[in-house]
Amino acid sequence: MKNIVLKNVLLLSLFVLTVSPAFAADVLMKIGIVDLKKAVTESEQGKKAKAELETFVKGKQGAIEEKGKNIEKLKSDLDKQGDILSAEAKRNKQDELERLAHEYQRAVADSQGEVGKKENELIQGVIIGLKDIIKAITEEDKYTLILENNEAVVVFADKGLDITDRVIKRYNESQKKNVKK
């Protein structure tokens, strides 16, 4: 939805500029672009968030791998002892194996959901801070429009319009000031 609105604003602005050159001379538009994905991944807070997420994921993977090993061990035991076990004992082991497989699948699904939620939590805080910096730069430098640099909105833009590095630098500085306070 945001992309559609941004496209429409950009198209309307370009239409006004091309249809009315006299009007365009009176209206000076200053446009900038920001690569939010790059800003998140290259900012200090974004790097910390990524490291925290990786630690979280490793913890989840450890628990899941343990369940997987238990399943493999039971399966191996069942294969080795299959001929020796009574029908009832074999059925019990198969039931146990099936139960563990369901638990494993549930654990994987739960972990994926938890990882997604944790990632959103961590990244959202960084994005909010970046948007505050973008808003400040927009007001200070009197930008008319700042677009997110993605293929759905910006097909081509001059490198001079990209303020991403400036946003990252300013965001990192603001975070250092917040830590000192």
Backbone as JSON Lines, residues from 0, in Angstrom:
{"i":0,"aa":"M","n":[0.83,-1.18,0.0],"ca":[0.0,0.0,0.0],"c":[0.87,1.25,0.0]}
{"i":1,"aa":"K","n":[1.92,1.26,0.85],"ca":[2.83,2.4,0.89],"c":[3.48,2.62,-0.46]}
{"i":2,"aa":"N","n":[3.87,1.51,-1.1],"ca":[4.53,1.61,-2.39],"c":[3.63,2.24,-3.43]}
{"i":3,"aa":"I","n":[2.35,1.9,-3.41],"ca":[1.4,2.46,-4.37],"c":[1.25,3.95,-4.13]}
{"i":4,"aa":"V","n":[1.14,4.35,-2.88],"ca":[1.01,5.76,-2.54],"c":[2.26,6.51,-2.96]}
{"i":5,"aa":"L","n":[3.43,5.94,-2.67],"ca":[4.67,6.6,-3.05],"c":[4.81,6.72,-4.56]}
{"i":6,"aa":"K","n":[4.42,5.69,-5.29],"ca":[4.46,5.74,-6.75],"c":[3.54,6.84,-7.26]}
{"i":7,"aa":"N","n":[2.35,6.91,-6.7],"ca":[1.39,7.92,-7.13],"c":[1.9,9.33,-6.85]}
{"i":8,"aa":"V","n":[2.5,9.53,-5.7],"ca":[3.05,10.84,-5.36],"c":[4.16,11.2,-6.33]}
{"i":9,"aa":"L","n":[5.02,10.26,-6.59],"ca":[6.14,10.5,-7.51],"c":[5.62,10.77,-8.92]}
{"i":10,"aa":"L","n":[4.68,9.97,-9.39],"ca":[4.12,10.18,-10.73],"c":[3.41,11.52,-10.83]}
{"i":11,"aa":"L","n":[2.66,11.88,-9.83],"ca":[1.97,13.16,-9.82],"c":[2.98,14.31,-9.86]}
{"i":12,"aa":"S","n":[4.04,14.18,-9.08],"ca":[5.07,15.22,-9.06],"c":[5.72,15.35,-10.42]}
{"i":13,"aa":"L","n":[6.05,14.23,-11.04],"ca":[6.66,14.27,-12.36],"c":[5.7,14.82,-13.4]}
{"i":14,"aa":"F","n":[4.43,14.48,-13.3],"ca":[3.42,14.99,-14.21],"c":[3.33,16.51,-14.12]}
{"i":15,"aa":"V","n":[3.27,17.01,-12.91],"ca":[3.18,18.46,-12.7],"c":[4.4,19.16,-13.29]}
{"i":16,"aa":"L","n":[5.56,18.57,-13.1],"ca":[6.78,19.18,-13.6],"c":[6.85,19.17,-15.13]}
{"i":17,"aa":"T","n":[6.36,18.13,-15.75],"ca":[6.45,18.05,-17.21],"c":[5.32,18.8,-17.91]}
{"i":18,"aa":"V","n":[4.15,18.86,-17.32],"ca":[3.01,19.51,-17.95],"c":[3.13,21.02,-17.88]}
{"i":19,"aa":"S","n":[3.66,21.52,-16.82],"ca":[3.67,22.96,-16.62],"c":[5.08,23.47,-16.32]}
{"i":20,"aa":"P","n":[5.89,23.73,-17.34],"ca":[7.26,24.21,-17.1],"c":[7.29,25.54,-16.35]}
{"i":21,"aa":"A","n":[6.32,26.41,-16.59],"ca":[6.3,27.68,-15.88],"c":[6.05,27.44,-14.4]}
{"i":22,"aa":"F","n":[5.15,26.51,-14.1],"ca":[4.86,26.17,-12.71],"c":[6.06,25.47,-12.08]}
{"i":23,"aa":"A","n":[6.7,24.62,-12.86],"ca":[7.85,23.87,-12.36],"c":[8.99,24.79,-11.98]}
{"i":24,"aa":"A","n":[9.14,25.9,-12.69],"ca":[10.22,26.85,-12.38],"c":[10.0,27.47,-11.02]}
{"i":25,"aa":"D","n":[8.74,27.63,-10.64],"ca":[8.44,28.24,-9.34],"c":[8.55,27.24,-8.19]}
{"i":26,"aa":"V","n":[8.41,25.96,-8.49],"ca":[8.42,24.94,-7.46],"c":[9.73,24.15,-7.56]}
{"i":27,"aa":"L","n":[10.52,24.25,-6.54],"ca":[11.78,23.51,-6.51],"c":[11.57,22.28,-5.64]}
{"i":28,"aa":"M","n":[11.72,21.13,-6.26],"ca":[11.54,19.89,-5.51],"c":[12.91,19.33,-5.19]}
{"i":29,"aa":"K","n":[13.07,18.93,-3.95],"ca":[14.3,18.28,-3.54],"c":[13.92,16.86,-3.13]}
{"i":30,"aa":"I","n":[14.48,15.89,-3.85],"ca":[14.14,14.49,-3.65],"c":[15.38,13.73,-3.19]}
{"i":31,"aa":"G","n":[15.17,12.83,-2.25],"ca":[16.24,11.97,-1.78],"c":[15.76,10.54,-1.72]}
{"i":32,"aa":"I","n":[16.72,9.63,-1.68],"ca":[16.36,8.22,-1.53],"c":[17.18,7.62,-0.39]}
{"i":33,"aa":"V","n":[16.59,6.63,0.26],"ca":[17.24,5.93,1.37],"c":[17.04,4.44,1.19]}
{"i":34,"aa":"D","n":[18.11,3.69,1.35],"ca":[18.04,2.23,1.32],"c":[17.93,1.76,2.77]}
{"i":35,"aa":"L","n":[16.69,1.56,3.23],"ca":[16.46,1.19,4.62],"c":[17.08,-0.16,4.97]}
{"i":36,"aa":"K","n":[17.05,-1.09,4.04],"ca":[17.64,-2.4,4.31],"c":[19.14,-2.25,4.58]}
{"i":37,"aa":"K","n":[19.81,-1.47,3.76],"ca":[21.24,-1.22,3.95],"c":[21.47,-0.49,5.28]}
{"i":38,"aa":"A","n":[20.63,0.49,5.56],"ca":[20.78,1.26,6.79],"c":[20.63,0.37,8.02]}
{"i":39,"aa":"V","n":[19.7,-0.55,7.98],"ca":[19.49,-1.46,9.11],"c":[20.7,-2.37,9.27]}
{"i":40,"aa":"T","n":[21.15,-2.96,8.17],"ca":[22.23,-3.95,8.27],"c":[23.6,-3.32,8.55]}
{"i":41,"aa":"E","n":[23.8,-2.07,8.15],"ca":[25.11,-1.45,8.34],"c":[25.2,-0.54,9.57]}
{"i":42,"aa":"S","n":[24.09,-0.23,10.19],"ca":[24.14,0.61,11.39],"c":[24.63,-0.23,12.57]}
{"i":43,"aa":"E","n":[25.21,0.43,13.55],"ca":[25.73,-0.29,14.73],"c":[24.61,-1.04,15.45]}
{"i":44,"aa":"Q","n":[23.47,-0.39,15.62],"ca":[22.34,-1.04,16.29],"c":[21.82,-2.21,15.47]}
{"i":45,"aa":"G","n":[21.83,-2.07,14.15],"ca":[21.41,-3.16,13.28],"c":[22.33,-4.36,13.39]}
{"i":46,"aa":"K","n":[23.64,-4.09,13.49],"ca":[24.62,-5.17,13.66],"c":[24.43,-5.86,15.01]}
{"i":47,"aa":"K","n":[24.15,-5.07,16.04],"ca":[23.9,-5.66,17.37],"c":[22.63,-6.51,17.35]}
{"i":48,"aa":"A","n":[21.61,-6.0,16.67],"ca":[20.35,-6.74,16.57],"c":[20.58,-8.06,15.83]}
{"i":49,"aa":"K","n":[21.37,-8.02,14.77],"ca":[21.66,-9.23,14.01],"c":[22.41,-10.24,14.87]}
{"i":50,"aa":"A","n":[23.4,-9.77,15.63],"ca":[24.17,-10.66,16.5],"c":[23.27,-11.27,17.58]}
{"i":51,"aa":"E","n":[22.38,-10.46,18.14],"ca":[21.46,-10.96,19.16],"c":[20.51,-11.99,18.56]}
{"i":52,"aa":"L","n":[20.06,-11.74,17.35],"ca":[19.17,-12.69,16.69],"c":[19.9,-14.0,16.39]}
{"i":53,"aa":"E","n":[21.15,-13.92,15.96],"ca":[21.92,-15.13,15.68],"c":[22.11,-15.97,16.95]}
{"i":54,"aa":"T","n":[22.35,-15.32,18.07],"ca":[22.49,-16.03,19.34],"c":[21.17,-16.71,19.71]}
{"i":55,"aa":"F","n":[20.08,-16.01,19.51],"ca":[18.75,-16.54,19.79],"c":[18.48,-17.76,18.9]}
{"i":56,"aa":"V","n":[18.82,-17.64,17.62],"ca":[18.6,-18.74,16.68],"c":[19.43,-19.96,17.06]}
{"i":57,"aa":"K","n":[20.69,-19.74,17.44],"ca":[21.55,-20.85,17.82],"c":[20.98,-21.61,19.02]}
{"i":58,"aa":"G","n":[20.41,-20.88,19.97],"ca":[19.78,-21.52,21.12],"c":[18.61,-22.39,20.69]}
{"i":59,"aa":"K","n":[17.81,-21.86,19.8],"ca":[16.65,-22.63,19.3],"c":[17.12,-23.84,18.51]}
{"i":60,"aa":"Q","n":[18.16,-23.66,17.67],"ca":[18.67,-24.77,16.87],"c":[19.2,-25.89,17.74]}
{"i":61,"aa":"G","n":[19.86,-25.54,18.84],"ca":[20.41,-26.55,19.74],"c":[19.33,-27.46,20.29]}
{"i":62,"aa":"A","n":[18.24,-26.86,20.72],"ca":[17.13,-27.66,21.27],"c":[16.5,-28.54,20.19]}
{"i":63,"aa":"I","n":[16.36,-27.99,19.0],"ca":[15.75,-28.75,17.9],"c":[16.67,-29.89,17.47]}
{"i":64,"aa":"E","n":[17.96,-29.61,17.37],"ca":[18.91,-30.66,16.99],"c":[18.9,-31.81,17.99]}
{"i":65,"aa":"E","n":[18.75,-31.49,19.27],"ca":[18.69,-32.53,20.3],"c":[17.48,-33.43,20.06]}
{"i":66,"aa":"K","n":[16.34,-32.82,19.75],"ca":[15.14,-33.63,19.46],"c":[15.37,-34.48,18.21]}
{"i":67,"aa":"G","n":[16.03,-33.92,17.21],"ca":[16.33,-34.68,15.99],"c":[17.23,-35.87,16.26]}
{"i":68,"aa":"K","n":[18.22,-35.68,17.12],"ca":[19.12,-36.78,17.49],"c":[18.37,-37.88,18.21]}
{"i":69,"aa":"N","n":[17.46,-37.49,19.09],"ca":[16.65,-38.49,19.81],"c":[15.81,-39.32,18.83]}
{"i":70,"aa":"I","n":[15.26,-38.66,17.82],"ca":[14.46,-39.36,16.82],"c":[15.35,-40.33,16.04]}
{"i":71,"aa":"E","n":[16.52,-39.86,15.61],"ca":[17.43,-40.72,14.85],"c":[17.88,-41.92,15.68]}
{"i":72,"aa":"K","n":[18.15,-41.7,16.97],"ca":[18.58,-42.8,17.84],"c":[17.46,-43.83,17.97]}
{"i":73,"aa":"L","n":[16.24,-43.37,18.21],"ca":[15.11,-44.29,18.34],"c":[14.88,-45.04,17.03]}
{"i":74,"aa":"K","n":[15.0,-44.35,15.92],"ca":[14.81,-44.98,14.61],"c":[15.89,-46.05,14.38]}
{"i":75,"aa":"S","n":[17.11,-45.71,14.74],"ca":[18.22,-46.66,14.6],"c":[17.99,-47.88,15.48]}
{"i":76,"aa":"D","n":[17.59,-47.63,16.73],"ca":[17.3,-48.73,17.66],"c":[16.19,-49.63,17.11]}
{"i":77,"aa":"L","n":[15.18,-49.01,16.57],"ca":[14.05,-49.76,16.02],"c":[14.49,-50.6,14.82]}
{"i":78,"aa":"D","n":[15.34,-50.03,13.97],"ca":[15.85,-50.78,12.82],"c":[16.7,-51.97,13.26]}
{"i":79,"aa":"K","n":[17.54,-51.74,14.26],"ca":[18.43,-52.8,14.74],"c":[17.68,-53.9,15.47]}
{"i":80,"aa":"Q","n":[16.7,-53.5,16.28],"ca":[16.0,-54.46,17.13],"c":[14.67,-54.92,16.54]}
{"i":81,"aa":"G","n":[14.34,-54.44,15.37],"ca":[13.04,-54.75,14.76],"c":[12.71,-56.23,14.7]}
{"i":82,"aa":"D","n":[13.69,-57.03,14.38],"ca":[13.45,-58.47,14.26],"c":[13.32,-59.15,15.63]}
{"i":83,"aa":"I","n":[13.96,-58.6,16.64],"ca":[13.99,-59.2,17.97],"c":[12.75,-58.84,18.78]}
{"i":84,"aa":"L","n":[12.24,-57.62,18.58],"ca":[11.13,-57.12,19.41],"c":[9.82,-57.85,19.11]}
{"i":85,"aa":"S","n":[9.01,-57.93,20.15],"ca":[7.68,-58.49,19.97],"c":[6.85,-57.47,19.18]}
{"i":86,"aa":"A","n":[5.75,-57.89,18.64],"ca":[4.89,-57.0,17.85],"c":[4.43,-55.8,18.68]}
{"i":87,"aa":"E","n":[4.08,-56.07,19.94],"ca":[3.62,-54.98,20.81],"c":[4.75,-54.0,21.12]}
{"i":88,"aa":"A","n":[5.93,-54.51,21.43],"ca":[7.09,-53.64,21.73],"c":[7.48,-52.84,20.5]}
{"i":89,"aa":"K","n":[7.41,-53.48,19.33],"ca":[7.73,-52.78,18.08],"c":[6.73,-51.66,17.82]}
{"i":90,"aa":"R","n":[5.44,-51.96,18.04],"ca":[4.39,-50.96,17.85],"c":[4.58,-49.79,18.83]}
{"i":91,"aa":"N","n":[4.95,-50.09,20.08],"ca":[5.2,-49.04,21.07],"c":[6.34,-48.13,20.63]}
{"i":92,"aa":"K","n":[7.4,-48.74,20.12],"ca":[8.55,-47.93,19.65],"c":[8.15,-47.09,18.45]}
{"i":93,"aa":"Q","n":[7.34,-47.64,17.55],"ca":[6.89,-46.89,16.39],"c":[5.98,-45.73,16.81]}
{"i":94,"aa":"D","n":[5.12,-45.99,17.79],"ca":[4.26,-44.92,18.33],"c":[5.12,-43.82,18.96]}
{"i":95,"aa":"E","n":[6.13,-44.24,19.71],"ca":[7.05,-43.29,20.34],"c":[7.77,-42.46,19.28]}
{"i":96,"aa":"L","n":[8.2,-43.11,18.23],"ca":[8.89,-42.44,17.13],"c":[7.97,-41.43,16.45]}
{"i":97,"aa":"E","n":[6.75,-41.82,16.23],"ca":[5.77,-40.94,15.62],"c":[5.49,-39.72,16.52]}
{"i":98,"aa":"R","n":[5.36,-39.97,17.82],"ca":[5.11,-38.88,18.78],"c":[6.28,-37.89,18.77]}
{"i":99,"aa":"L","n":[7.49,-38.46,18.8],"ca":[8.68,-37.59,18.79],"c":[8.78,-36.78,17.49]}
{"i":100,"aa":"A","n":[8.4,-37.41,16.38],"ca":[8.44,-36.71,15.09],"c":[7.45,-35.55,15.08]}
{"i":101,"aa":"H","n":[6.26,-35.74,15.65],"ca":[5.28,-34.66,15.74],"c":[5.8,-33.55,16.66]}
{"i":102,"aa":"E","n":[6.39,-33.92,17.77],"ca":[6.96,-32.92,18.69],"c":[8.06,-32.12,17.99]}
{"i":103,"aa":"Y","n":[8.85,-32.84,17.23],"ca":[9.94,-32.19,16.49],"c":[9.38,-31.17,15.5]}
{"i":104,"aa":"Q","n":[8.38,-31.58,14.73],"ca":[7.77,-30.67,13.75],"c":[7.14,-29.46,14.44]}
{"i":105,"aa":"R","n":[6.48,-29.7,15.56],"ca":[5.87,-28.6,16.31],"c":[6.94,-27.65,16.85]}
{"i":106,"aa":"A","n":[8.04,-28.23,17.35],"ca":[9.14,-27.41,17.87],"c":[9.76,-26.56,16.77]}
{"i":107,"aa":"V","n":[9.92,-27.13,15.59],"ca":[10.48,-26.37,14.46],"c":[9.55,-25.21,14.1]}
{"i":108,"aa":"A","n":[8.26,-25.49,13.98],"ca":[7.29,-24.44,13.63],"c":[7.26,-23.36,14.71]}
{"i":109,"aa":"D","n":[7.24,-23.76,15.98],"ca":[7.23,-22.79,17.07],"c":[8.49,-21.93,17.06]}
{"i":110,"aa":"S","n":[9.62,-22.57,16.83],"ca":[10.89,-21.85,16.81],"c":[10.93,-20.85,15.66]}
{"i":111,"aa":"Q","n":[10.43,-21.25,14.5],"ca":[10.4,-20.32,13.37],"c":[9.54,-19.11,13.69]}
{"i":112,"aa":"G","n":[8.42,-19.34,14.32],"ca":[7.55,-18.23,14.72],"c":[8.22,-17.32,15.73]}
{"i":113,"aa":"E","n":[8.88,-17.92,16.71],"ca":[9.57,-17.13,17.73],"c":[10.73,-16.33,17.14]}
{"i":114,"aa":"V","n":[11.46,-16.94,16.2],"ca":[12.57,-16.24,15.56],"c":[12.04,-15.07,14.74]}
{"i":115,"aa":"G","n":[10.97,-15.28,14.0],"ca":[10.37,-14.19,13.23],"c":[9.91,-13.05,14.11]}
{"i":116,"aa":"K","n":[9.29,-13.4,15.22],"ca":[8.8,-12.37,16.16],"c":[9.98,-11.6,16.77]}
{"i":117,"aa":"K","n":[11.03,-12.32,17.15],"ca":[12.22,-11.69,17.73],"c":[12.89,-10.78,16.72]}
{"i":118,"aa":"E","n":[12.97,-11.24,15.46],"ca":[13.58,-10.43,14.41],"c":[12.79,-9.14,14.21]}
{"i":119,"aa":"N","n":[11.47,-9.25,14.15],"ca":[10.63,-8.06,14.0],"c":[10.83,-7.09,15.16]}
{"i":120,"aa":"E","n":[10.88,-7.62,16.38],"ca":[11.11,-6.78,17.56],"c":[12.41,-6.01,17.45]}
{"i":121,"aa":"L","n":[13.48,-6.73,17.14],"ca":[14.8,-6.12,17.09],"c":[14.93,-5.11,15.95]}
{"i":122,"aa":"I","n":[14.45,-5.48,14.78],"ca":[14.59,-4.62,13.6],"c":[13.67,-3.41,13.69]}
{"i":123,"aa":"Q","n":[12.49,-3.6,14.24],"ca":[11.52,-2.5,14.32],"c":[12.08,-1.32,15.11]}
{"i":124,"aa":"G","n":[12.78,-1.61,16.19],"ca":[13.39,-0.53,16.98],"c":[14.41,0.25,16.17]}
{"i":125,"aa":"V","n":[15.19,-0.45,15.37],"ca":[16.2,0.21,14.53],"c":[15.5,1.05,13.46]}
{"i":126,"aa":"I","n":[14.47,0.51,12.83],"ca":[13.76,1.23,11.77],"c":[13.12,2.5,12.31]}
{"i":127,"aa":"I","n":[12.54,2.43,13.48],"ca":[11.93,3.63,14.08],"c":[12.98,4.71,14.28]}
{"i":128,"aa":"G","n":[14.14,4.31,14.8],"ca":[15.22,5.28,15.0],"c":[15.72,5.86,13.69]}
{"i":129,"aa":"L","n":[15.84,5.03,12.67],"ca":[16.28,5.5,11.36],"c":[15.27,6.48,10.77]}
{"i":130,"aa":"K","n":[14.0,6.18,10.91],"ca":[12.97,7.07,10.37],"c":[12.98,8.43,11.08]}
{"i":131,"aa":"D","n":[13.29,8.43,12.36],"ca":[13.41,9.71,13.08],"c":[14.56,10.54,12.5]}
{"i":132,"aa":"I","n":[15.67,9.89,12.2],"ca":[16.82,10.57,11.6],"c":[16.47,11.08,10.2]}
{"i":133,"aa":"I","n":[15.79,10.25,9.43],"ca":[15.38,10.66,8.08],"c":[14.46,11.87,8.15]}
{"i":134,"aa":"K","n":[13.54,11.86,9.09],"ca":[12.63,13.01,9.25],"c":[13.41,14.27,9.61]}
{"i":135,"aa":"A","n":[14.38,14.15,10.5],"ca":[15.19,15.31,10.88],"c":[15.97,15.84,9.69]}
{"i":136,"aa":"I","n":[16.58,14.96,8.93],"ca":[17.34,15.39,7.75],"c":[16.41,16.04,6.72]}
{"i":137,"aa":"T","n":[15.23,15.47,6.55],"ca":[14.24,16.02,5.62],"c":[13.89,17.45,6.0]}
{"i":138,"aa":"E","n":[13.66,17.69,7.27],"ca":[13.3,19.04,7.72],"c":[14.48,20.0,7.64]}
{"i":139,"aa":"E","n":[15.66,19.55,8.05],"ca":[16.84,20.42,8.03],"c":[17.22,20.84,6.6]}
{"i":140,"aa":"D","n":[17.2,19.88,5.69],"ca":[17.66,20.15,4.32],"c":[16.51,20.47,3.37]}
{"i":141,"aa":"K","n":[15.31,20.59,3.91],"ca":[14.12,20.97,3.16],"c":[13.86,20.05,1.95]}
{"i":142,"aa":"Y","n":[13.9,18.73,2.23],"ca":[13.55,17.78,1.18],"c":[12.05,17.82,0.97]}
{"i":143,"aa":"T","n":[11.63,17.71,-0.27],"ca":[10.21,17.63,-0.6],"c":[9.73,16.19,-0.46]}
{"i":144,"aa":"L","n":[10.63,15.26,-0.83],"ca":[10.24,13.87,-0.87],"c":[11.46,12.99,-0.63]}
{"i":145,"aa":"I","n":[11.32,12.0,0.26],"ca":[12.34,10.98,0.47],"c":[11.68,9.64,0.16]}
{"i":146,"aa":"L","n":[12.28,8.9,-0.75],"ca":[11.74,7.61,-1.16],"c":[12.63,6.49,-0.64]}
{"i":147,"aa":"E","n":[12.01,5.35,-0.36],"ca":[12.8,4.18,0.0],"c":[13.33,3.58,-1.3]}
{"i":148,"aa":"N","n":[14.61,3.32,-1.32],"ca":[15.25,2.81,-2.53],"c":[15.01,1.31,-2.67]}
{"i":149,"aa":"N","n":[13.92,0.97,-3.31],"ca":[13.66,-0.42,-3.66],"c":[13.11,-0.45,-5.07]}
{"i":150,"aa":"E","n":[13.22,-1.59,-5.72],"ca":[12.87,-1.69,-7.13],"c":[11.4,-1.4,-7.43]}
{"i":151,"aa":"A","n":[10.53,-1.59,-6.47],"ca":[9.12,-1.34,-6.69],"c":[8.83,0.16,-6.8]}
{"i":152,"aa":"V","n":[9.65,0.98,-6.17],"ca":[9.42,2.42,-6.17],"c":[10.41,3.15,-7.06]}
{"i":153,"aa":"V","n":[11.68,2.82,-6.95],"ca":[12.72,3.55,-7.66],"c":[13.4,2.6,-8.65]}
{"i":154,"aa":"V","n":[13.2,2.86,-9.93],"ca":[13.84,2.04,-10.95],"c":[15.27,2.51,-11.16]}
{"i":155,"aa":"F","n":[15.47,3.81,-11.21],"ca":[16.8,4.39,-11.36],"c":[16.83,5.71,-10.6]}
{"i":156,"aa":"A","n":[17.96,5.98,-9.97],"ca":[18.15,7.26,-9.31],"c":[19.63,7.61,-9.34]}
{"i":157,"aa":"D","n":[19.91,8.86,-9.5],"ca":[21.28,9.35,-9.46],"c":[21.85,9.09,-8.07]}
{"i":158,"aa":"K","n":[23.1,8.67,-8.0],"ca":[23.75,8.37,-6.72],"c":[23.74,9.59,-5.79]}
{"i":159,"aa":"G","n":[23.7,10.78,-6.36],"ca":[23.69,11.99,-5.56],"c":[22.43,12.17,-4.72]}
{"i":160,"aa":"L","n":[21.37,11.47,-5.09],"ca":[20.11,11.55,-4.33],"c":[20.11,10.65,-3.11]}
{"i":161,"aa":"D","n":[21.03,9.68,-3.08],"ca":[21.06,8.67,-2.01],"c":[21.67,9.26,-0.74]}
{"i":162,"aa":"I","n":[20.86,9.32,0.32],"ca":[21.33,9.85,1.6],"c":[21.52,8.74,2.64]}
{"i":163,"aa":"T","n":[21.57,7.5,2.18],"ca":[21.65,6.35,3.1],"c":[22.86,6.42,4.01]}
{"i":164,"aa":"D","n":[24.04,6.67,3.45],"ca":[25.27,6.71,4.28],"c":[25.19,7.82,5.32]}
{"i":165,"aa":"R","n":[24.63,8.93,4.93],"ca":[24.46,10.04,5.88],"c":[23.5,9.66,7.01]}
{"i":166,"aa":"V","n":[22.43,8.97,6.66],"ca":[21.46,8.52,7.67],"c":[22.12,7.54,8.63]}
{"i":167,"aa":"I","n":[22.89,6.59,8.11],"ca":[23.57,5.6,8.95],"c":[24.52,6.3,9.91]}
{"i":168,"aa":"K","n":[25.33,7.21,9.39],"ca":[26.31,7.93,10.21],"c":[25.61,8.71,11.33]}
{"i":169,"aa":"R","n":[24.58,9.4,10.97],"ca":[23.86,10.22,11.95],"c":[23.15,9.35,12.99]}
{"i":170,"aa":"Y","n":[22.6,8.23,12.54],"ca":[21.92,7.31,13.45],"c":[22.92,6.73,14.45]}
{"i":171,"aa":"N","n":[24.08,6.3,13.95],"ca":[25.12,5.77,14.84],"c":[25.54,6.81,15.87]}
{"i":172,"aa":"E","n":[25.71,8.04,15.43],"ca":[26.08,9.13,16.34],"c":[25.0,9.35,17.39]}
{"i":173,"aa":"S","n":[23.74,9.31,16.97],"ca":[22.65,9.54,17.93],"c":[22.58,8.41,18.95]}
{"i":174,"aa":"Q","n":[22.87,7.19,18.53],"ca":[22.86,6.06,19.46],"c":[24.01,6.16,20.46]}
{"i":175,"aa":"K","n":[25.16,6.64,20.03],"ca":[26.3,6.83,20.94],"c":[25.97,7.89,21.98]}
{"i":176,"aa":"K","n":[25.29,8.97,21.55],"ca":[24.89,10.03,22.49],"c":[23.9,9.49,23.51]}
{"i":177,"aa":"N","n":[22.97,8.64,23.06],"ca":[21.97,8.06,23.97],"c":[22.62,7.15,24.99]}
{"i":178,"aa":"V","n":[23.68,6.45,24.61],"ca":[24.39,5.55,25.53],"c":[25.12,6.36,26.58]}
{"i":179,"aa":"K","n":[25.7,7.51,26.19],"ca":[26.46,8.35,27.12],"c":[25.55,9.0,28.17]}
{"i":180,"aa":"K","n":[24.3,9.23,27.81],"ca":[23.38,9.92,28.73],"c":[23.02,9.09,29.91]}
